[in-house]
């Protein structure tokens, strides 16, 4: 059982910043949270959900080329939280952002939080 709840989305002008948060809970996180890979994905209308960033329990990160240098993913295992700091936002970043947890071979998703970058 995994529950993920995103927050922090909103409307921001191009060039601005937002910090997304994801709170994880459930029996799996109570025991194995440290060993669960966490990530952020996003989906714009009419497009497929795409990878934004991932982070392992050891702190190894991976970013989509489109966000490298602008976004930073981090996690706090004690608080069971994962974050996505988004800087220098562009209109192309507009999407619903989803928190993700990979447990063995199963992906779990939050409800998503809308990020809209205006120009």
KAFENNOR-V219078 format. One record per residue. N is the residue number from 1. RES is the residue in three letters. PSI is psi in whole degrees, -180 to 180 (NA if undefined). OMEGA is omega as a letter, one per 30 degrees, with the letter a starting at -180 (NA if undefined). BURIAL is I if it has 9 or more other ideal C-beta (glycine too) atoms within 8 Angstrom, else O. Layout:
N | RES | PSI | OMEGA | BURIAL
N | RES | PSI | OMEGA | BURIAL
This chain:
1 | UNK | 125 | a | O
2 | UNK | 131 | l | I
3 | UNK | 131 | a | O
4 | UNK | 132 | a | I
5 | UNK | 117 | l | I
6 | UNK | 155 | l | I
7 | UNK | 165 | l | I
8 | UNK | -6 | l | I
9 | UNK | 169 | l | I
10 | UNK | -166 | l | O
11 | UNK | 130 | a | O
12 | UNK | 148 | l | I
13 | UNK | 154 | l | O
14 | UNK | 136 | a | I
15 | UNK | -12 | a | O
16 | UNK | -175 | a | O
17 | UNK | 153 | l | I
18 | UNK | 151 | l | I
19 | UNK | 116 | l | I
20 | UNK | 146 | l | I
21 | UNK | 149 | l | I
22 | UNK | 121 | l | I
23 | UNK | 125 | a | I
24 | UNK | 142 | l | I
25 | UNK | 171 | a | O
26 | UNK | 166 | a | I
27 | UNK | -35 | l | O
28 | UNK | -45 | a | I
29 | UNK | -24 | l | I
30 | UNK | -25 | a | O
31 | UNK | -44 | a | O
32 | UNK | 17 | a | O
33 | UNK | -36 | a | I
34 | UNK | -32 | a | O
35 | UNK | 11 | l | O
36 | UNK | 127 | l | I
37 | UNK | 133 | l | I
38 | UNK | 155 | l | I
39 | UNK | 172 | l | I
40 | UNK | 135 | l | I
41 | UNK | 165 | l | I
42 | UNK | 155 | a | I
43 | UNK | 122 | l | I
44 | UNK | 156 | a | O
45 | UNK | 131 | l | O
46 | UNK | 4 | a | O
47 | UNK | 161 | l | O
48 | UNK | 154 | l | O
49 | UNK | 134 | a | O
50 | UNK | 152 | l | I
51 | UNK | 136 | l | O
52 | UNK | -54 | a | I
53 | UNK | 153 | l | I
54 | UNK | 159 | l | I
55 | UNK | 132 | l | I
56 | UNK | 172 | l | O
57 | UNK | -27 | l | O
58 | UNK | -1 | l | O
59 | UNK | 4 | l | O
60 | UNK | 131 | a | O
61 | UNK | 157 | l | I
62 | UNK | 136 | a | O
63 | UNK | 148 | l | I
64 | UNK | 146 | a | I
65 | UNK | -33 | a | O
66 | UNK | -18 | a | O
67 | UNK | -4 | a | I
68 | UNK | 134 | a | O
69 | UNK | -13 | a | O
70 | UNK | -36 | a | O
71 | UNK | 149 | l | I
72 | UNK | 124 | l | O
73 | UNK | 143 | l | I
74 | UNK | 166 | l | O
75 | UNK | 153 | l | I
76 | UNK | 99 | a | I
77 | UNK | -34 | l | O
78 | UNK | -38 | l | O
79 | UNK | -6 | a | O
80 | UNK | 49 | a | I
81 | UNK | 149 | l | I
82 | UNK | 144 | a | I
83 | UNK | 157 | l | I
84 | UNK | 107 | l | I
85 | UNK | 122 | a | I
86 | UNK | 117 | l | I
87 | UNK | 164 | l | O
88 | UNK | 49 | a | O
89 | UNK | 144 | l | I
90 | UNK | 163 | l | O
91 | UNK | -31 | l | O
92 | UNK | -14 | l | O
93 | UNK | -7 | a | I
94 | UNK | 124 | a | O
95 | UNK | 172 | l | I
96 | UNK | 126 | a | I
97 | UNK | 130 | a | I
98 | UNK | 134 | l | I
99 | UNK | 144 | a | I
100 | UNK | 143 | l | I
101 | UNK | 130 | l | I
102 | UNK | 113 | a | I
103 | UNK | 108 | a | I
104 | UNK | -107 | l | O
105 | UNK | 13 | a | O
106 | UNK | 131 | l | O
107 | UNK | 134 | l | O
108 | UNK | 146 | a | I
109 | UNK | 148 | l | I
110 | UNK | -175 | a | I
111 | UNK | -15 | l | O
112 | UNK | 153 | l | I
113 | UNK | 133 | a | I
114 | UNK | 131 | l | I
115 | UNK | 122 | l | I
116 | UNK | 123 | l | O
117 | UNK | 117 | a | I
118 | UNK | 153 | l | O
119 | UNK | NA | NA | O
